[in-house]
Amino acid sequence: MDRARILVDFNALGEDYLIPISKIDSVIDSDGNAVVLSDGIEIYLYEDDYDVFDRQDNLIAEGIIVRNTSINSIVKWYCQLNDFGVRHESDDPSFFFPELTENEKRSIIYGKLEEWVSLIGIKQNNIVKGAIESFIEVLRKIDNSKQ
């Protein structure tokens, strides 16, 4: 892994991209360190996973810790995932280039999507090509609205 991460079960991912983290105020990360949880801290998550060739390719995500305010839950701390969501380590540009900024990662992702569009265009599948082009446009609008 690129850094110490907290083990979670992404199958428990709920509404608003909230993932349960803990019933208590601390957890142990993948390096064996105690992480004290509090509102607003950024954390890194993972779940063990393997590719089709049985090579480890963990699911990863990042987000911000939020305290559960509901009285009907046994979970005290959640993580609000960021815009990158859950992905495999090998899908993340930082897997190969850990020094990249968030904007550089986005550029690589957009480049890959545009490459797929051109490949699909060669095969004359205009419905899929149009869907991917629309998806790229939505991602760009989201990025522009955050700046």
C-alpha positions in Angstrom: 0.0 0.0 0.0 1.0 3.6 -0.6 0.4 4.6 3.1 -1.0 3.3 6.3 -4.7 2.7 5.9 -7.7 1.6 8.1 -9.3 -1.7 7.3 -13.1 -1.4 6.5 -15.8 -3.4 4.8 -16.9 -1.4 1.7 -20.0 -3.6 1.5 -21.3 -1.5 4.5 -21.1 1.7 2.4 -24.2 3.6 3.1 -26.1 6.7 1.8 -24.1 9.8 1.1 -20.9 7.8 0.8 -20.7 7.1 4.5 -18.8 4.1 5.7 -18.8 2.9 9.3 -15.4 3.1 11.0 -15.7 2.3 14.7 -17.8 2.0 17.8 -15.0 3.5 19.9 -12.6 6.5 19.6 -9.6 4.8 18.0 -8.7 2.2 15.5 -5.5 0.4 14.4 -4.1 1.1 10.9 -2.4 -1.3 8.6 1.0 -0.4 10.1 -0.2 -1.2 13.6 -0.5 2.4 14.8 -3.4 3.6 16.9 -5.4 6.3 15.1 -7.5 8.5 17.4 -10.7 9.5 15.7 -12.2 13.0 15.8 -14.4 15.1 13.5 -12.8 16.4 10.4 -9.6 14.4 10.2 -8.6 12.9 6.9 -8.2 9.1 6.8 -7.2 6.5 4.3 -9.2 3.2 4.0 -8.7 -0.2 2.4 -10.2 -3.6 2.1 -8.3 -6.7 1.0 -9.1 -7.7 -2.6 -7.5 -9.6 -5.4 -7.5 -9.4 -9.2 -8.5 -12.1 -11.6 -5.0 -13.6 -11.4 -5.2 -13.8 -7.6 -2.7 -10.9 -7.1 -3.5 -8.6 -4.3 -5.1 -5.4 -5.5 -6.8 -3.8 -2.5 -9.9 -1.6 -2.7 -9.0 1.9 -1.4 -10.7 5.2 -0.5 -10.1 8.4 1.4 -12.3 10.7 3.3 -13.1 12.7 6.4 -14.1 11.4 9.8 -17.6 12.4 11.0 -19.2 11.6 14.3 -22.5 9.8 14.2 -25.3 12.0 15.7 -28.0 9.4 15.5 -29.1 7.8 18.8 -30.3 4.6 17.0 -26.9 3.4 15.8 -24.1 1.4 17.5 -21.5 3.1 15.2 -19.8 6.2 16.7 -17.6 7.2 13.8 -18.1 7.2 10.0 -16.0 8.3 7.1 -17.4 10.6 4.5 -15.7 9.4 1.3 -14.2 12.0 -1.1 -15.0 12.3 -4.8 -12.7 9.6 -5.9 -14.9 7.0 -4.1 -13.8 3.3 -3.8 -11.4 2.0 -6.3 -8.6 -0.6 -6.7 -5.1 0.4 -5.9 -4.1 -0.4 -9.5 -6.8 2.0 -10.8 -5.4 5.0 -8.8 -2.7 7.1 -10.6 -0.9 7.5 -7.3 -0.3 3.7 -7.3 2.2 4.3 -10.1 3.0 8.0 -9.4 2.7 8.8 -5.7 4.0 12.3 -6.1 1.0 13.5 -8.2 -1.3 16.2 -7.1 -5.0 15.8 -7.1 -5.3 17.9 -10.3 -2.6 15.8 -12.0 -4.5 12.6 -11.0 -7.7 14.0 -12.5 -5.9 14.9 -15.8 -4.7 11.3 -16.1 -8.2 9.9 -15.4 -9.7 12.3 -18.0 -7.0 11.3 -20.5 -7.8 7.6 -20.0 -11.5 8.2 -20.5 -10.8 10.2 -23.7 -8.5 7.4 -24.9 -11.4 5.0 -24.4 -13.7 7.3 -26.4 -11.4 7.3 -29.3 -11.0 3.5 -29.2 -14.8 3.1 -29.1 -15.2 5.6 -31.9 -13.0 3.4 -34.1 -15.4 0.5 -33.4 -18.4 2.7 -34.3 -20.2 2.2 -31.0 -21.6 5.7 -30.8 -24.0 5.0 -27.9 -21.2 4.0 -25.5 -18.9 6.7 -27.0 -21.6 9.3 -26.3 -22.1 8.0 -22.8 -18.4 8.3 -21.9 -18.2 11.8 -23.5 -21.1 12.9 -21.4 -19.5 11.4 -18.3 -16.3 13.3 -19.0 -18.2 16.5 -19.4 -20.1 16.0 -16.1 -16.8 15.3 -14.3 -15.3 18.5 -15.7 -18.3 20.6 -14.6 -18.0 19.2 -11.1 -14.3 20.0 -11.0 -14.9 23.6 -12.3 -17.7 24.2 -9.7 -15.3 23.3 -6.9 -12.7 25.8 -7.9 
